[in-house]
Amino acid sequence: MKKHPIVIAIDGTSASGKSTNAKLVARALGYVYVDTGAMYRTLAWHCLLKHVEVTDARAVANACRRWKTSLKCVETDGLRAVQLLVDDYYPEKEIRLPQTAAAVSHVATVPKVRDWMKKTQRDCIQFGDLVMEGRDIGTNVFPETDYKFYLDAKLEERSARRAADGVHENLAMRDQRDSQRAAAPLMVALGAKVLDNSKMTSAETSGWLLEEIRKVAAARK
């Protein structure tokens, strides 16, 4: 493994295409994909499973300190991705359930949880070069990377994307909550390249990202 793996940080608002485009970029480059949101969802699922009150920050922090987890890199359909296992189990379907989605916004605001997640997410470099997507990668998890991107789209477009997936969420409230939380709020990282992809396809967005990544790589030589 390289001494200093490359980390491509893709942050942005909800339904801005972070996951789809991070996967496309990871496949194109042969890098490992990391969905940090799935890690927070896994903790939310764990808290619900253990009957931990998700609005009790101290109880959530305690659950995060005590749970037994491990990181695993798996390959599916040509995409290598990191999974956060709990007692050697990855709750792939459970973390996408509505009740988990409702709980994750509470656990994600706990400072001790974000500290734990930052350390765990930084540990992902053991698997090599990464494409990591989330809300605080460029600002908090890997602020030192030269590859920082921030995806956004108009609120009505993002809401339409969610609705097309059968999800009806108040994204304006989610944006406000993400940007105003005390621990690692959502914001554009220093030096990040920002893209409004409201009128762009996934192919166009990932193509833009790959071109910008090539530019950064060329400038570093």
N, C-alpha and C positions, 0 to 999 in steps of 0.2 A: 504494500500500500504506500501511496505517496506520503511524504512527511507532512505536507500541508494540503489536505483535500480541499477542493473548491466547493464553496457553498453558494448556491444561487438562491437568494431570498425573494420570494414573491408574496408580498403583503397586499391587503386591500379590503374593501368593504364586502359585506355579504352579497352573494350572487353576482359578483364582478367577474366570475370565471376563473378564480384562482386554482381550484382543483383540476378542472378540465385542462387548463393550459399548462399547469405545472406537470401534469402527467404527460402531455404531448411533448413538452421540452425534455423531460427526463428520458422518455423513449428515444427521442431524436439524438440525444447526446450519450445515451447509455449510462446515465447517472441514476442514483438511487432516489426514489421519491419519498418524501416525508410529509404526511398530513398531520400537522400539529393539532388541528381542531379535533381529529379523531382521538387524540390522547386526552384532551379535556372531556370529550364525550365518554371515554372509557372510565374516567374517574367518576363522572356523573352517574353512569350506569352502576358502578361499584357502590356508590353511596346509596342509591335506591335499593340495590340488592340487600345491603346490610342495614337498611332502615335508618340511615343517617339523615338527619334533617338538613336538607341542602341550603336552607337559609341561615343555618347556624355556622358561622365562619370558623369558630373554634372546633366544632365537631368535624367539619369537612377537612380542616387542616390536620387534625389528629388522624382521620381516616387515611389521608394522603401519606402521612408519615409512617403509618403502620402496614399498608398493603404490600403484598409481595409481588413485585413486577420484574419483567425482563424484556429486553429488546431483541427482536428477531427480524432478519431480512429475508423476505420470501419473493419468489418470482411467479407472476401470473400474466399470461398473454404477452410476454416480452417486456413486462414492466417489473423492475425490482423495487420493492417498497418495504419500509420499516413498519413493523407492528409492535404495539405495546401489549404484552401479554400479562394477564393477571392470573397467578397460580397456574402458569403454563397454558392459559386459555385466552383466545382472542375473540371477544364478543362482536363479531363482524355485523351481524344483523341487529343485535340488541342496541348498539349505539346509534342506530338510525331511527329508532322508534320515537314517536312524538313525545312521550313522557321523558325520555332522555334528553331530547332537544330542549324541552322546557326547563329541565334542571341544570343544563350545562351553563347557562348564563349566570347562575348563582355561584357555582363552584369556581368559575373562571375569574371571578373578581377577588378571590381570597389571595392576599399577598403571599402567604406561605405556599400555597398551591402553585402560584406562578414561579416562585423560586425553585420549587421542586421540578417543575416542567422545564424551566430553562436549563437546569443541570442535565436532565434526562435527554432533552433535545440536542444539546451540545454533544452528548455522548454518542449521537448517531454518526458522527464522523468516523467511528470505528469501521463503518461499512464502505467508506470511500467518498467519492465526489457526490454531492447532494443537490437536489432541487427541493427546497423546503418551503411550504406555503402555510400562511397563517395571518396573524394580525400584528405581531410584534417581532418578526424575525430580524428585519433590518435595524430595528430600533433597540431591541433588547437581547435577543438570543445570539445573533451573530452580527453585531454592529460593525465588526472589523472587516466584513467581506466587501469586496469591490463590486459585487454583482447584486445590486439592490433594485427591486422593481415594485411599483405600487399600481395595482389595477383598480379601476373605478368605472362606474357607468351611471347614467342618469337614474334617479330613484324609480321612475315609472318603468324603465327598461328592466331594472333589477327585479322589481315586483312582478313584472310579466314573466320573467325567467323562472322565478319561484313558483308562480301559478301554473306554468306549463309543466312543472314537475309535480304538481298536485299539492304544493305547500303554500299555505296562506299565512304569512308572517308580517308583522308590522316592522318593516325594515327601517323606517325613520326612527322608531324608538330603539331598535337594535343599534343603529349607527350612533345615536346619542349615548346610549349606555356604554358602547365600546370605546368611544372617544373621551368620555368623562370619567371612566373608572380611575381610581387612584394608582393601581398597580399596572404598569406597562400599557398605557392607553393606546388605542389605535391612532396612529399618525403617520405622516410620510417621513421616512427615514432620511437623515442628512445624506445628500448625494444620490438619492433614489431617482430613477427615471419613472415618470408617471404617465400612464396611458388611460384615456377614457375610451373604452371599447364599446360604447353604446350602439354604434352602427357597424360593428365589426363581427365577423364570424370567428369561430374558434381557430380555424386555420389561419386567418389573417392575424389574430392576436398572437398565437404561438409563433407565427413567422416573424412578426415584429420583435418578439422577445429573443428569438434565436439570432436575429440580425444584430440586436443591441448587445447580446452576449458576445458575439464574435468581435464586435468593436472594442468592447472592454478587454477581451483577451488579447487582441492585437496591440492595444495601448500599453498593456502590462509587459510586453516583450522588450 
